[in-house]
């Protein structure tokens, strides 16, 4: 894609302090930046302004090409790996993306999806201009509008909703944030409790498991230094923090670590494992409990760690009030509590042999404090009670004292850095939004996002302005037809704005489609827990940065982006400005420049302020390189804030903070001053407050006040007082919940369907616009064990009908020994579609979307594939070379909602019946009855224990539990009956 204005001729390269490649004793050459990689082919920093390579397309002629290398950050999964864009100095075009060796998380490496960013920016089907619906919703008719027209319309509606007191009719629903809290602060500044996320279809259960233990909702394993690595996921090809973790797992293995992989399906990770455990789906917690029991009965736990850091005193007080309040007494009770979780029990639940379980238990126990464990989506996201998979996994770390140790697992907040921005919101939402945070789910980890259409359709509220942002619920979420029913009802959704770089099944049902920048077209900062350390990454529009290096002034990313593609930060600042032009609503200040009061804050000033004032060590490091902090980040794209963070819970609280304190009977220490609450800017690791709003500062352990953990007790919560007090006393300890797809809960003829795995080269809904990836993977057959295939008389390639609770889908069979007998699996990263009715330049993404027809008769919906993917003429000659026809099958449409009553997670696994396809069935066919969807929703809702019946203190939710955009304490109060 050409940039609009050709760049100036190459200027003299800026002077950057030169660095030498370091040479180790062995004579190997290492890159001097944070990657310390042996790949000496990384261009040295001092040549990033004028890097010369031979042009591959001119071969056999030797034509030299000169590039300016500009860092940015990948936007294809959450890992936020560093990229280095090669910007042609003559044309200004980006030639390729490679890894950024200056990035401490990814260390110069990427997965296939990183370099494929090039396909995405050159995608001939991408959306380049703001579009407005020009017919019925979903009609496929669009007209081009100006940004001004769209902004004024949207800002006018939001401003009116705020002035009318209808803040809860404004909602922002995000799939991939790709930034740390920017938009959450925007919403808080508006006073709107309208942040909605995709968390409940992704990670809510894993988060709940960790949050209940330590008050921080993610793990950060130190795989590279571990003795034993235990994964309940498929990290080496597709897991969470995929590339950064995968490279560290291999490093750990190289150093002699044992790798244990729990996955019912033979993942690539499993092929590298010393032990691959393929349990019955949903039995993972039973195995963990057997390992824990072994560690307890064999007394190989870290006694001193457990004594100091578990909340065993509360456990005894609550469950054994007559027992002596001593640690020895606790040990007795602990042994008795877990004695029933034998290898025999776990083998019966999981189908894994007792001898194997014993062998793995011995390996886990031998790790000591060097046990790195991780689970994220996988089993936690598949099963009812999946949060106990994470809670029992972390139990192993907690027993061995392998928490925040070298080679252990850290709470993520300590391995993440969120800088303070130029403006903090001056207000907090005063109204609780029950469309996101319904009374039924007081303990849910984040918003009940996937129930939104049900809530709207049953009249719990309506939306006047609804943003979907890099989010495609019609395709990604369960019950997609319910989403279409809600999105096409203008009485329920007044204005739907899809902020997206590319077409999606959800954008088809929008009123505005506004083109947003891809990885190399936008600014963001971000930081993730990829290792024991903290780093800050900087995503930037690379053509803008390249121009600025040449001395040009760019004030708006649209000046250098293709078409009128914008970046979200500028969009949100401009929208905020227009909502409150005269400042009467008290909102405008959030978007105002400090340098030039009365004008809108430019992103340049926003990031300059952060890098100059909020990142420890960056100004000094930049100065040493002869650069301003912003220029340093523009040049290198990332900064390492700290390394080897260690056990922050052991840090002693200074005397100066222990003024006017109170202490509860278990040693939790509070200041008497009221907690400054409400907006949670660093969504993890915030200190817990008590019921009276006092701020917890530490916990007394062996006479000293230490920082502890951000839990109510300040300790690791083996016994969760929160669960006990909010109606779930029977599951307050790490334990076992029988999954909804456990064999005991299946009807005759049903099998569990695993639908939570992904293909390594695709990411949910955002990679169909990458032709290289589409060519590699464009199908999602049903994994079926040979014994099941024989029973069902199926062979690879046969059409199969898979019946769920609400309908069926038709897919091809793939017979493989890589799946447990009696279980089937299907990747959820396929089955993209577009409608026949879209015409002209807005036909959707044509490289990986089949063309389908939708049918509706009352509650009966059908989707039938009209055509697969085909070659087509476009600005990219490769689109005429498309040889694949398949685009996979959209199985998620046939899944009803399964909200876990505690974590709120959608429990993805399905109980299905698999048969040969019936006469008339076609590949990709979908049929669903949304009346059945409604019944499934009601069945699962009935499992809940709502706040208005179970709250111990008259609030809607425990104040200490994480919640993006926290409203005021007043909003936390339950409504009067
Ligand atoms: S793991 Fe791959 S997709 Fe994810 S950020 Fe890194 S390069 Fe991009």
Boltz pocket constraint, residues with backbone or C-beta under 6 A from the ligand:
constraints:
  - pocket:
      binder: B
      contacts: [[A, 74], [A, 75], [A, 76], [A, 77], [A, 78], [A, 79], [A, 80], [A, 81], [A, 106], [A, 109], [A, 110], [A, 111], [A, 112], [A, 113], [A, 114], [A, 115], [A, 241], [A, 242], [A, 243], [A, 244]]
      max_distance: 6.0
